[in-house]
Each structure stands twice: as structure tokens, then as C-alpha cells.
């Protein structure tokens, strides 16, 4: 390199996009930070939320694993641990992403120790959106462009539903196995008119009875940002954090973030809901007038990476040294479910 010439800088966002076409190590992950609770006069945490959780999907990253799965026998059962270096765009670039933008979300200032990154381990079930054969709408017929399911809302009073139903097998209802999944992820886009998402319901079959797990935002989530919104919520018995401080202990909450704004979501299961049983259908309750698109819809098993140290290259990228710890292996989880 000639004397006096600066070394070229890396455009990490561009590199991540290019790597995404060539290797599975570059992909989108979900960034998570637990809520911060208040303390009493003795310094003991109470149930009052001082700062809500951060649950921010759609972060581009490069993951270089050193140990993906290391099986360890412990007193409480077998654990799976691992280590990885996770590369994110530099902090200034990250803060330009819609959910990390300081003008919209004042609670993310930097990556901190013990923050979590949810990565894909395996798909439990990919809900098909390449066709609309298993989809139905309460006021119309959905279509597909080969990638997304498209439904046009009519503005009906009280909203409309868009439902995926799994197929029948050999004359019997054929539910889909989703027990190994512990998160639900999809992308959703609204048209130019005002369109809202007001509820999601996951319905399984327990013996011959339908049971429902519902996700209800405190206020309807607007879908008119002009870009697909990433939604990534937990799917697991007891796998949520009750971030309200006022709800009963058997009612949990999660979050949907869009453009840096948090929409708290109440998670409640109907009588007899059982995570052992198969998916029967999934229903979106929507309102407004205009088009809605849904794509990349899946139940998946997540790897939870915990940030233990940071190598911060502020001019180009951040390198996070992360550790993975998860619970029992799948065969034990199914046996004890």
C-alpha cells in the first residue's frame, strides 16, 4: 500500500448482504434484552417494570461458530452449550435500523453484556406461503405471488381474519408437529391504506378438542411502514416473561416492535391448551382497508446466544463473543412434555 494512503474501510452491511447470498452463516437474527425491574428499599428487585424488554428482529449478522453443540450432563438434566463470534454492523449503522433508531427507541444505546441474540437452530415447521391453497379469509379469497400470501381487506366492521389451516391426511385431520419449535417468526406488510394487526391465535388439537394460544397487542399494530415488519415471538410453555408486573402469573406478555415503538402483547392459553399436540390452524385478526402480505412464516427452534464480551471495531463492525446455553435435548423434552 502506498505511503500515506489509508487502508480501505469495510462496508459491513454490504458484506453481510453479499454473504447472505453465498453462505448460511450470514442471516437475520433477533436481538433481545430482558426488562429492567425496580428495587425496594433493601435493593431487592420487585415486579415493577422500569424499562421494558427489547425484542428486535431482523438484525443482519455474520455468525462464526466455534462450538455449536457441546452436550453436558448436569444434575438437573442434560444441557447443550456452545460458543460463537457474532459480527454485527458498527454501532452507528445499527442505530440507523428502524427499531434501533435513537429518535424512535431511546432504550438501545449500545450492546451490553448478557444481551441475547436468537438465531435459528432448526425449523419445526415452515408454514407455506408460496401458494394460498391452505389459506382462507373471512371476507375474501387470499392469493399468492409465489413468495407471499396476499389478502385484501374490505374494511369490515370488527375486522377480518386470515387463517392458515393444515391439510388432511388419509381422510383424517393432519396436524403439523411443532413441539420442537419454541419461537414463531414471520414478516408482514400492509398496503398504502391504514391496516392493523390486532390479534394472532395459534390453534392445536388436544384429542378432539380445539385449544387456542392467543397473542393480543394492547393496541392494534400498524402495518403501513412501507416495508415488511419482522415479528418474532416465543412459543413455549412457560417461555415468556411477565413484563407487566400486574397481570396474573399465568398470563404472560411479549413484545412487537415496529419503527422503534413497542406494542405490548398479552399471551394467554385457552382451557386445555397443550404444546404436545399438533398445529391445526393459525389465525390473524386484521382491520382496515387495503392489502396485507405475509411471508417467511415458521415455527422454529432457536439458539439463544448470550453476549459475554465485545470486541468493538467502531469504524467497521462489532464482534461479540457469545455463549449458548439451552435446556434438555429434544427427545427428553418430548418425553417429559
RADANOR-V674841 format. One record per residue. N is the residue number from 0. RES is the residue in three letters. OMEGA is omega as a letter, one per 30 degrees, with the letter a starting at -180 (* if undefined). NEAR is the number of other ideal C-beta (glycine too) atoms within 10 Angstrom. Layout:
# RADANOR-V674841
n=N res=RES omega=OMEGA near=NEAR
n=N res=RES omega=OMEGA near=NEAR
This chain:
# RADANOR-V674841
n=0 res=UNK omega=a near=7
n=1 res=UNK omega=l near=4
n=2 res=UNK omega=l near=4
n=3 res=UNK omega=l near=5
n=4 res=UNK omega=a near=7
n=5 res=UNK omega=l near=6
n=6 res=UNK omega=l near=6
n=7 res=UNK omega=l near=7
n=8 res=UNK omega=l near=9
n=9 res=UNK omega=l near=14
n=10 res=UNK omega=a near=14
n=11 res=UNK omega=l near=22
n=12 res=UNK omega=l near=17
n=13 res=UNK omega=l near=10
n=14 res=UNK omega=a near=17
n=15 res=UNK omega=l near=21
n=16 res=UNK omega=a near=12
n=17 res=UNK omega=l near=12
n=18 res=UNK omega=l near=17
n=19 res=UNK omega=l near=16
n=20 res=UNK omega=a near=7
n=21 res=UNK omega=a near=8
n=22 res=UNK omega=l near=10
n=23 res=UNK omega=l near=9
n=24 res=UNK omega=l near=15
n=25 res=UNK omega=a near=18
n=26 res=UNK omega=l near=16
n=27 res=UNK omega=l near=18
n=28 res=UNK omega=l near=23
n=29 res=UNK omega=a near=22
n=30 res=UNK omega=a near=25
n=31 res=UNK omega=l near=22
n=32 res=UNK omega=a near=19
n=33 res=UNK omega=l near=15
n=34 res=UNK omega=l near=17
n=35 res=UNK omega=a near=14
n=36 res=UNK omega=l near=15
n=37 res=UNK omega=l near=13
n=38 res=UNK omega=l near=12
n=39 res=UNK omega=a near=9
n=40 res=UNK omega=l near=5
n=41 res=UNK omega=l near=5
n=42 res=UNK omega=l near=6
n=43 res=UNK omega=a near=9
n=44 res=UNK omega=l near=11
n=45 res=UNK omega=a near=11
n=46 res=UNK omega=l near=13
n=47 res=UNK omega=a near=13
n=48 res=UNK omega=l near=19
n=49 res=UNK omega=l near=12
n=50 res=UNK omega=a near=14
n=51 res=UNK omega=l near=18
n=52 res=UNK omega=l near=20
n=53 res=UNK omega=l near=20
n=54 res=UNK omega=a near=25
n=55 res=UNK omega=l near=24
n=56 res=UNK omega=l near=22
n=57 res=UNK omega=l near=20
n=58 res=UNK omega=l near=21
n=59 res=UNK omega=a near=21
n=60 res=UNK omega=l near=24
n=61 res=UNK omega=a near=20
n=62 res=UNK omega=l near=21
n=63 res=UNK omega=a near=10
n=64 res=UNK omega=l near=17
n=65 res=UNK omega=l near=10
n=66 res=UNK omega=a near=11
n=67 res=UNK omega=a near=14
n=68 res=UNK omega=l near=13
n=69 res=UNK omega=a near=11
n=70 res=UNK omega=a near=9
n=71 res=UNK omega=l near=9
n=72 res=UNK omega=l near=8
n=73 res=UNK omega=a near=8
n=74 res=UNK omega=a near=4
n=75 res=UNK omega=a near=8
n=76 res=UNK omega=a near=12
n=77 res=UNK omega=l near=13
n=78 res=UNK omega=l near=16
n=79 res=UNK omega=a near=18
n=80 res=UNK omega=l near=15
n=81 res=UNK omega=l near=17
n=82 res=UNK omega=l near=15
n=83 res=UNK omega=l near=20
n=84 res=UNK omega=a near=14
n=85 res=UNK omega=a near=21
n=86 res=UNK omega=l near=22
n=87 res=UNK omega=l near=23
n=88 res=UNK omega=a near=24
n=89 res=UNK omega=a near=18
n=90 res=UNK omega=a near=17
n=91 res=UNK omega=l near=9
n=92 res=UNK omega=a near=17
n=93 res=UNK omega=a near=23
n=94 res=UNK omega=l near=16
n=95 res=UNK omega=l near=11
n=96 res=UNK omega=a near=19
n=97 res=UNK omega=a near=18
n=98 res=UNK omega=l near=23
n=99 res=UNK omega=a near=21
n=100 res=UNK omega=a near=15
n=101 res=UNK omega=l near=12
n=102 res=UNK omega=a near=8
n=103 res=UNK omega=a near=15
n=104 res=UNK omega=a near=20
n=105 res=UNK omega=a near=10
n=106 res=UNK omega=l near=14
n=107 res=UNK omega=l near=22
n=108 res=UNK omega=a near=11
n=109 res=UNK omega=l near=11
n=110 res=UNK omega=a near=18
n=111 res=UNK omega=l near=10
n=112 res=UNK omega=l near=10
n=113 res=UNK omega=l near=9
n=114 res=UNK omega=a near=19
n=115 res=UNK omega=l near=18
n=116 res=UNK omega=l near=24
n=117 res=UNK omega=a near=22
n=118 res=UNK omega=a near=20
n=119 res=UNK omega=l near=18
n=120 res=UNK omega=l near=20
n=121 res=UNK omega=l near=11
n=122 res=UNK omega=l near=14
n=123 res=UNK omega=l near=21
n=124 res=UNK omega=l near=19
n=125 res=UNK omega=l near=13
n=126 res=UNK omega=a near=21
n=127 res=UNK omega=l near=16
n=128 res=UNK omega=l near=25
n=129 res=UNK omega=l near=13
n=130 res=UNK omega=a near=12
n=131 res=UNK omega=a near=19
n=132 res=UNK omega=a near=11
n=133 res=UNK omega=a near=16
n=134 res=UNK omega=l near=23
n=135 res=UNK omega=l near=17
n=136 res=UNK omega=a near=20
n=137 res=UNK omega=a near=17
n=138 res=UNK omega=a near=14
n=139 res=UNK omega=a near=14
n=140 res=UNK omega=l near=10
n=141 res=UNK omega=l near=23
n=142 res=UNK omega=l near=13
n=143 res=UNK omega=l near=19
n=144 res=UNK omega=a near=12
n=145 res=UNK omega=l near=7
n=146 res=UNK omega=a near=11
n=147 res=UNK omega=l near=22
n=148 res=UNK omega=a near=26
n=149 res=UNK omega=l near=20
n=150 res=UNK omega=a near=27
n=151 res=UNK omega=l near=16
n=152 res=UNK omega=a near=25
n=153 res=UNK omega=a near=12
n=154 res=UNK omega=a near=14
n=155 res=UNK omega=l near=15
n=156 res=UNK omega=a near=6
n=157 res=UNK omega=l near=8
n=158 res=UNK omega=a near=19
n=159 res=UNK omega=l near=21
n=160 res=UNK omega=l near=16
n=161 res=UNK omega=a near=24
n=162 res=UNK omega=l near=18
n=163 res=UNK omega=l near=23
n=164 res=UNK omega=l near=16
n=165 res=UNK omega=a near=21
n=166 res=UNK omega=l near=11
n=167 res=UNK omega=l near=10
n=168 res=UNK omega=l near=9
n=169 res=UNK omega=l near=5
n=170 res=UNK omega=l near=6
n=171 res=UNK omega=l near=7
n=172 res=UNK omega=a near=13
n=173 res=UNK omega=l near=12
n=174 res=UNK omega=a near=19
n=175 res=UNK omega=l near=18
n=176 res=UNK omega=l near=14
n=177 res=UNK omega=a near=25
n=178 res=UNK omega=a near=21
n=179 res=UNK omega=l near=16
n=180 res=UNK omega=l near=23
n=181 res=UNK omega=l near=23
n=182 res=UNK omega=l near=22
n=183 res=UNK omega=a near=23
n=184 res=UNK omega=l near=23
n=185 res=UNK omega=l near=22
n=186 res=UNK omega=a near=20
n=187 res=UNK omega=a near=25
n=188 res=UNK omega=l near=19
n=189 res=UNK omega=l near=25
n=190 res=UNK omega=a near=18
n=191 res=UNK omega=l near=9
n=192 res=UNK omega=a near=12
n=193 res=UNK omega=a near=16
n=194 res=UNK omega=a near=23
n=195 res=UNK omega=l near=19
n=196 res=UNK omega=a near=26
n=197 res=UNK omega=l near=16
n=198 res=UNK omega=l near=19
n=199 res=UNK omega=a near=21
n=200 res=UNK omega=l near=17
n=201 res=UNK omega=a near=20
n=202 res=UNK omega=l near=21
n=203 res=UNK omega=l near=26
n=204 res=UNK omega=l near=17
n=205 res=UNK omega=a near=17
n=206 res=UNK omega=l near=8
n=207 res=UNK omega=a near=6
n=208 res=UNK omega=l near=13
n=209 res=UNK omega=l near=14
n=210 res=UNK omega=a near=19
n=211 res=UNK omega=l near=17
n=212 res=UNK omega=a near=20
n=213 res=UNK omega=l near=18
n=214 res=UNK omega=a near=22
n=215 res=UNK omega=l near=16
n=216 res=UNK omega=l near=18
n=217 res=UNK omega=l near=13
n=218 res=UNK omega=a near=9
n=219 res=UNK omega=a near=19
n=220 res=UNK omega=l near=22
n=221 res=UNK omega=a near=17
n=222 res=UNK omega=a near=23
n=223 res=UNK omega=a near=17
n=224 res=UNK omega=a near=12
n=225 res=UNK omega=l near=9
n=226 res=UNK omega=l near=13
n=227 res=UNK omega=l near=18
n=228 res=UNK omega=l near=23
n=229 res=UNK omega=l near=21
n=230 res=UNK omega=a near=26
n=231 res=UNK omega=a near=25
n=232 res=UNK omega=a near=20
n=233 res=UNK omega=l near=19
n=234 res=UNK omega=l near=23
n=235 res=UNK omega=l near=15
n=236 res=UNK omega=a near=13
n=237 res=UNK omega=a near=8
n=238 res=UNK omega=a near=14
n=239 res=UNK omega=l near=17
n=240 res=UNK omega=l near=17
n=241 res=UNK omega=a near=18
n=242 res=UNK omega=a near=22
n=243 res=UNK omega=a near=18
n=244 res=UNK omega=a near=14
n=245 res=UNK omega=a near=9
n=246 res=UNK omega=l near=15
n=247 res=UNK omega=a near=9
n=248 res=UNK omega=a near=7
n=249 res=UNK omega=l near=9
n=250 res=UNK omega=a near=14
n=251 res=UNK omega=l near=20
n=252 res=UNK omega=l near=23
n=253 res=UNK omega=a near=23
n=254 res=UNK omega=l near=21
n=255 res=UNK omega=l near=23
n=256 res=UNK omega=l near=26
n=257 res=UNK omega=a near=21
n=258 res=UNK omega=l near=14
n=259 res=UNK omega=a near=18
n=260 res=UNK omega=l near=13
n=261 res=UNK omega=l near=19
n=262 res=UNK omega=l near=16
n=263 res=UNK omega=a near=17
n=264 res=UNK omega=l near=23
n=265 res=UNK omega=a near=18
n=266 res=UNK omega=a near=21
n=267 res=UNK omega=l near=16
n=268 res=UNK omega=l near=18
n=269 res=UNK omega=a near=15
n=270 res=UNK omega=l near=8
n=271 res=UNK omega=l near=13
n=272 res=UNK omega=a near=19
n=273 res=UNK omega=a near=16
n=274 res=UNK omega=l near=20
n=275 res=UNK omega=a near=11
n=276 res=UNK omega=a near=20
n=277 res=UNK omega=l near=16
n=278 res=UNK omega=l near=22
n=279 res=UNK omega=l near=20
n=280 res=UNK omega=l near=20
n=281 res=UNK omega=a near=23
n=282 res=UNK omega=l near=19
n=283 res=UNK omega=l near=23
n=284 res=UNK omega=a near=20
n=285 res=UNK omega=l near=26
n=286 res=UNK omega=l near=18
n=287 res=UNK omega=a near=23
n=288 res=UNK omega=l near=13
n=289 res=UNK omega=a near=18
n=290 res=UNK omega=l near=15
n=291 res=UNK omega=l near=25
n=292 res=UNK omega=l near=20
n=293 res=UNK omega=l near=23
n=294 res=UNK omega=l near=18
n=295 res=UNK omega=a near=16
n=296 res=UNK omega=a near=20
n=297 res=UNK omega=l near=17
n=298 res=UNK omega=a near=24
n=299 res=UNK omega=l near=23
n=300 res=UNK omega=a near=20
n=301 res=UNK omega=l near=24
n=302 res=UNK omega=l near=23
n=303 res=UNK omega=l near=19
n=304 res=UNK omega=l near=26
n=305 res=UNK omega=a near=15
n=306 res=UNK omega=l near=19
n=307 res=UNK omega=l near=12
n=308 res=UNK omega=a near=10
n=309 res=UNK omega=l near=17
n=310 res=UNK omega=a near=11
n=311 res=UNK omega=l near=12
n=312 res=UNK omega=a near=14
n=313 res=UNK omega=a near=9
n=314 res=UNK omega=a near=9
n=315 res=UNK omega=a near=15
n=316 res=UNK omega=l near=23
n=317 res=UNK omega=l near=21
n=318 res=UNK omega=a near=17
n=319 res=UNK omega=l near=23
n=320 res=UNK omega=a near=15
n=321 res=UNK omega=l near=25
n=322 res=UNK omega=l near=15
n=323 res=UNK omega=l near=22
n=324 res=UNK omega=l near=13
n=325 res=UNK omega=a near=16
n=326 res=UNK omega=a near=15
n=327 res=UNK omega=l near=15
n=328 res=UNK omega=a near=14
n=329 res=UNK omega=a near=14
n=330 res=UNK omega=l near=9
n=331 res=UNK omega=l near=12
n=332 res=UNK omega=l near=17
n=333 res=UNK omega=a near=13
n=334 res=UNK omega=a near=8
n=335 res=UNK omega=a near=8
n=336 res=UNK omega=* near=11
